[in-house]
Amino acid sequence: MENKNSLLVDELKELKETIWFNPKYKNFAEVKETLPISYEDVLDAEERLNRFTSYIKIVFPSTMDGIIESPISKISNMKKRMEKNYNKKIYGNLILKRDDLLPIAGSIKARGGIYEVLKHAEELAIANELLKYEDDYSILAEDRFKEFFSNYTIQVGSTGNLGLSIGIMSAKLGFKVVVHMSSDARQWKKELLRSKGVKVVEYASDYSKAVEEGRKLSDVDPNSYFIDDENSKNLFLGYAVGGIRTKKQLEDMDIAVDEDHPLFVYLPCGVGGGPGGVAYGLKLMYGDDVQCFFAEPTHSPAMLLGLATGLHDKISVEDIGLDNKTAADGLAVGRPSSFVGKIMEETLSGAFTIDDERLYSFLADLVDEEDIYIEPSALAGFLGPIFVSDFYKNENATHLCWSTGGSLVPESIRKEYYAEGKNSRNK
Ligand SMILES: *Cc1c(COP(=O)(O)O)cnc(C)c1O
């Protein structure tokens, strides 16, 4: 064990792309009862989202029915391209979960971030006797609610996308919002937020520092609520709803998932809440028939390091000499959530790392083959099917890459990313 771990840490230090299989993995039925979150909690979260549909439908008509959900695409051309590029066979289907298309925030953060803002708004309105669970929540769009919420502030630390989802949703409800942005946050994300009336505070340092400062500033204001990406059960539950909803979507596509038809899911991972919540929801639905893997940049393998060493948030990528600098801004996290790490300890099948240059080449391939544009972070999972096909060689598998963001990226920046991808391909 010790030996294996030091080998792994050496590979991480050398920035080598590597896959780790979790030696502590257990049957989900065994683990489930020991976890601090239950299926009932996830169902409760789904019900809360359902209560808000009549409101969401009014303020974000692009959601159509007020449900914030994304489709799944079959990407068989991309599969062929990958098989050719890597000179390897990928056994089974290759599909893409399109959280890049999630309404309102254009990333997976539209699940957790928006859920937590809605829950907070509901609690405040109920405590002040402005709202009851049985009400039609479309009344929240009335001015008197905006006025009420304007007495309260919501704050969050973010590498970009969490700030977008929380900022957009909170501002719509009428809250004052402060987003504490790390240095990796893209300029266009800051500008978009400011255009919505959100206060953006910039830090020269990384994500952990932005969170720490945000938390401090929020704590001194009794009317301020801090959304804590490193420890939030609410964010996790919002993401988990995405996991449980996936089951129905796969059924509708006639994609079988059972003992003979395993589902492999590859989730880009930053601090861990997004992929952790989704993986947890999927495990609730499919147990051991789903195998979840987290994907991280070689410069920021925070969760992998935390899990493999068992140290969780007591170790950071900087501690092993890495710089936490990556083009995958959504994944530029040096220290993982211990709350999520502990839930994943016996639940996650494994994790792997991917080089930044390869993110860009997958990005360009996906545009060329499928006309699908997603942001660099969202491509981290694509190395998964390549790794997994080395050890799972049955045609009845399904490989699902979870795309985590992209639809809000401005056109000029899309072009830059695409050019970068073409370039890296020619190297
Ligand atoms: C935030 C984010 C992730 C990862 O989610 P975490 O909760 O930070 O692990 C992945 N991809 C994108 C595009 C993101 O914005």
The ligand as a Tripos MOL2 file, in Angstrom:
@<TRIPOS>MOLECULE
LIG
   15    15     1     0     0
SMALL
NO_CHARGES

@<TRIPOS>ATOM
      1 C1        -16.8310   23.4530  -11.0510 C.3       1 LIG1
      2 C2        -16.5850   22.7170  -12.2820 C.ar      1 LIG1
      3 C3        -16.2410   21.3670  -12.2760 C.ar      1 LIG1
      4 C4        -16.0070   20.5610  -11.0310 C.3       1 LIG1
      5 O1        -16.8900   20.7310   -9.9680 O.3       1 LIG1
      6 P1        -16.3380   20.7560   -8.4670 P.3       1 LIG1
      7 O2        -17.5290   20.8280   -7.6280 O.co2     1 LIG1
      8 O3        -15.4450   21.9670   -8.3310 O.co2     1 LIG1
      9 O4        -15.5360   19.5080   -8.3060 O.co2     1 LIG1
     10 C5        -16.0490   20.7610  -13.4870 C.ar      1 LIG1
     11 N1        -16.1810   21.4210  -14.6550 N.ar      1 LIG1
     12 C6        -16.5390   22.7130  -14.6900 C.ar      1 LIG1
     13 C7        -16.6810   23.3900  -16.0190 C.3       1 LIG1
     14 C8        -16.7440   23.4060  -13.5130 C.ar      1 LIG1
     15 O5        -17.0700   24.6910  -13.5640 O.3       1 LIG1
@<TRIPOS>BOND
     1     1     2 1
     2     2     3 ar
     3     2    14 ar
     4     3     4 1
     5     3    10 ar
     6     4     5 1
     7     5     6 1
     8     6     7 2
     9     6     8 1
    10     6     9 1
    11    10    11 ar
    12    11    12 ar
    13    12    13 1
    14    12    14 ar
    15    14    15 1
@<TRIPOS>SUBSTRUCTURE
     1 LIG1         1 GROUP 0 **** ****
